[in-house]
Amino acid sequence: MRVDDLGCTIAGRTLLEAVSFSIGEGEALAILGPSGAGKSLVLRCLLGLAPEQAKVTGTLLRDERRVPLADRRALAGLRGRGLALVPQAAAASLDPMRTVGAQLREVCALHATDSRPRERLAEVGLSQEFALRYPHELSGGQAQRVALALALACRPAVLLADEPMASLDCVSQAELVELLVTRCAAERVALVLVSHDLARVVRCCPRAIVLDRGRVVASGALTELLATPPEPITAAMVAAARRG
């Protein structure tokens, strides 16, 4: 997948400008930056879920198909098999009235995959009995694992993970990072991981782009960005990670 010159404005205010990056099959890329930098908005634009009043520009190239990022209908057609999302608030993204198993069966049927709910749950470290649970019966970490199972059940080419560790404790964060990397590698799924936590991201993403106020201020190999931060935002993130 390649994103070229993604821009987003609302009521004349520029929120994203000339954001470009690419990712290959099975690769992992981090989108880093402080709160309010536009990281989550990038993912919403790629999925065709930018705010209704937003004007989105740029293009997305996947499988030699170029899609204008202003074309919400075309982007909606990519959701599932093309792009799948693991949201930050996983519990809120689940249907509270249906069991985990019912939601997994629906996703598998919708995208014509041969997965079975219990197999998908086992792949994310949950036992078969979780298929019978409702979302309110899940802990935060369990809800994130279910959200990951739902996303991967689509058999996507690219998995977009939006701050998936934000609401978890340190142990659960480490477990989820390991799970993301393991599952994406096993299924040759490209991973785009949005985060402000450099210490976690460095363990799973060889490359990164850094956003500040909607613009790419740094990009490249993460080890190089760590060794010689090219600008103040990256330097501040590196300093925060070292203090942690």
C-alpha positions in Angstrom: 0.0 0.0 0.0 1.2 3.5 -0.8 -0.4 6.8 0.4 0.5 9.9 -1.6 -0.1 13.5 -0.4 -2.9 12.8 2.1 -4.4 16.1 3.1 -7.5 17.0 5.3 -9.1 20.3 5.9 -12.2 21.3 7.9 -13.7 24.7 7.6 -10.5 26.0 6.1 -8.3 24.6 8.9 -5.6 22.3 7.7 -5.4 19.1 9.9 -3.2 17.0 7.6 -0.9 18.1 4.8 1.1 16.1 2.3 1.3 12.9 4.4 2.9 10.2 2.3 4.2 6.7 3.2 4.3 3.2 1.9 4.3 -0.3 3.3 4.9 -3.8 1.8 3.4 -7.2 2.5 4.2 -8.4 6.0 6.0 -5.1 7.0 5.4 -3.0 10.0 5.3 0.8 10.0 4.7 3.1 13.0 3.0 6.4 12.9 4.3 8.4 15.8 3.7 11.9 17.2 2.3 13.8 20.2 -1.4 13.9 21.0 -3.3 16.0 18.5 -0.7 15.4 15.7 -3.2 13.8 13.4 -2.2 10.2 13.7 -5.7 8.7 14.2 -7.1 11.0 11.6 -4.7 9.5 9.0 -6.3 6.1 9.6 -9.8 7.5 9.4 -9.1 9.1 6.1 -7.7 5.9 4.7 -10.8 4.0 5.8 -13.2 6.7 4.3 -14.3 7.6 7.8 -13.1 11.2 8.0 -15.6 13.7 9.5 -18.5 14.4 7.2 -17.5 18.0 6.7 -13.8 17.2 6.0 -12.2 17.8 2.6 -9.8 15.0 2.0 -7.2 15.0 -0.8 -4.5 12.6 -2.0 -4.5 9.0 -3.2 -4.1 5.4 -2.0 -2.5 2.8 -4.2 -3.1 -0.8 -3.5 -2.7 -3.8 -5.9 -2.0 -1.4 -8.7 -5.4 0.3 -8.1 -5.3 4.0 -7.3 -8.1 5.3 -5.2 -8.8 9.0 -4.5 -8.9 9.5 -0.8 -11.9 11.8 -1.3 -13.9 8.8 -2.7 -15.6 7.5 0.5 -17.5 4.8 -1.4 -14.4 3.4 -3.0 -12.5 3.4 0.3 -15.5 1.6 1.9 -15.0 -1.1 -0.6 -11.5 -1.7 0.6 -12.5 -2.1 4.2 -12.3 -5.7 5.4 -10.2 -7.6 2.8 -8.1 -4.5 2.0 -7.8 -2.6 5.2 -9.0 -3.6 8.7 -8.9 -1.6 11.9 -8.1 -2.4 15.5 -9.6 0.6 17.3 -8.3 2.3 20.5 -11.6 1.8 22.4 -12.1 -1.9 21.5 -14.9 -2.6 24.0 -16.9 0.3 22.6 -16.5 -1.0 19.0 -18.2 -4.3 19.9 -22.0 -4.9 19.7 -23.1 -5.1 23.4 -26.2 -7.2 22.5 -24.4 -10.1 20.8 -21.9 -12.7 21.9 -18.3 -12.6 20.7 -18.9 -15.8 18.7 -21.9 -14.3 16.9 -19.9 -11.3 15.9 -17.0 -13.4 14.6 -19.3 -15.6 12.6 -20.9 -12.5 11.0 -17.5 -11.1 9.9 -16.4 -14.5 8.5 -19.6 -14.8 6.5 -19.5 -11.2 5.3 -16.0 -11.5 4.0 -16.4 -15.2 2.9 -13.5 -16.5 4.9 -13.2 -20.1 6.1 -12.3 -19.1 9.6 -14.2 -20.4 12.6 -14.8 -18.2 15.7 -13.1 -20.6 18.1 -10.0 -20.8 15.9 -9.8 -17.1 15.6 -10.0 -16.7 19.4 -7.3 -19.4 19.9 -5.0 -17.4 17.6 -5.3 -14.4 19.9 -4.8 -16.4 23.1 -8.4 -16.7 24.2 -10.1 -20.0 25.1 -13.2 -21.3 23.3 -15.6 -20.2 26.1 -15.0 -16.6 25.1 -17.2 -17.2 22.1 -20.2 -17.3 24.5 -19.3 -14.1 26.3 -20.8 -10.7 25.8 -18.6 -7.6 25.5 -19.4 -6.4 29.1 -17.9 -9.7 30.3 -14.5 -8.9 28.9 -11.6 -7.1 30.5 -9.8 -4.3 28.5 -7.1 -6.6 27.3 -9.6 -9.3 26.4 -11.7 -6.8 24.4 -8.5 -5.7 22.5 -7.8 -9.4 21.6 -11.4 -9.9 20.4 -11.1 -6.7 18.3 -7.8 -8.1 16.8 -9.5 -11.5 16.1 -12.4 -9.6 14.3 -10.0 -7.6 12.2 -7.9 -10.6 11.2 -11.0 -12.7 10.4 -11.4 -10.4 7.4 -8.1 -11.7 6.0 -6.9 -8.1 5.4 -3.9 -7.1 3.5 -3.2 -4.2 5.8 -4.0 -3.9 9.5 -4.4 -0.4 11.0 -4.0 -0.4 14.7 -5.0 2.9 16.4 -3.3 3.2 19.8 -4.3 -0.3 20.7 -2.3 -0.3 24.0 -3.5 3.0 25.3 -6.0 1.8 27.8 -4.1 -1.3 29.0 -1.7 -1.9 31.9 2.0 -2.5 31.3 1.8 -6.3 31.2 -1.2 -6.3 28.8 0.5 -3.7 26.6 3.6 -6.0 26.2 1.4 -9.0 25.5 -0.7 -7.2 22.9 2.4 -5.8 21.1 3.8 -9.4 20.9 0.5 -10.7 19.7 0.1 -8.0 17.0 3.6 -8.8 15.6 3.2 -12.5 15.8 -0.2 -12.7 14.1 0.6 -10.2 11.4 3.9 -12.0 10.6 2.1 -15.4 10.5 -0.5 -14.1 8.1 1.7 -11.8 6.0 -0.4 -8.8 7.0 1.2 -5.4 6.8 0.8 -3.5 10.1 0.4 0.3 10.5 0.7 1.0 14.2 -0.4 4.4 15.5 1.2 5.3 18.9 2.9 7.9 21.0 4.7 5.2 23.0 8.1 4.9 21.4 9.4 2.4 23.9 6.7 -0.1 22.8 6.8 0.6 19.1 10.6 0.1 18.7 10.1 -3.6 19.5 7.9 -4.3 16.5 8.3 -1.6 13.8 11.5 -1.2 11.8 10.3 2.0 10.2 8.3 5.0 11.3 7.0 8.4 10.3 6.6 11.2 12.9 3.8 13.6 12.6 3.5 17.1 14.2 0.4 19.3 13.6 -0.6 17.1 10.6 2.7 17.1 8.8 5.5 14.5 8.5 8.5 15.9 10.3 10.6 12.8 10.2 10.7 9.4 8.6 13.0 6.4 8.1 14.5 3.5 10.0 13.4 3.7 13.6 16.9 2.8 14.9 18.3 5.8 13.0 15.6 8.1 14.4 16.5 6.9 17.9 20.2 7.4 17.4 20.1 10.9 15.8 16.6 12.5 16.2 16.4 14.9 13.2 14.1 17.5 14.8 12.6 18.5 18.2 9.5 16.4 18.2 11.3 13.2 17.6 14.0 14.2 20.1 11.4 14.8 22.8 9.8 11.4 22.2 13.2 9.7 22.4 14.0 11.6 25.7 10.6 10.6 27.1 11.2 6.9 26.2 14.6 6.9 27.9 13.1 8.4 31.0 10.5 5.7 31.0 
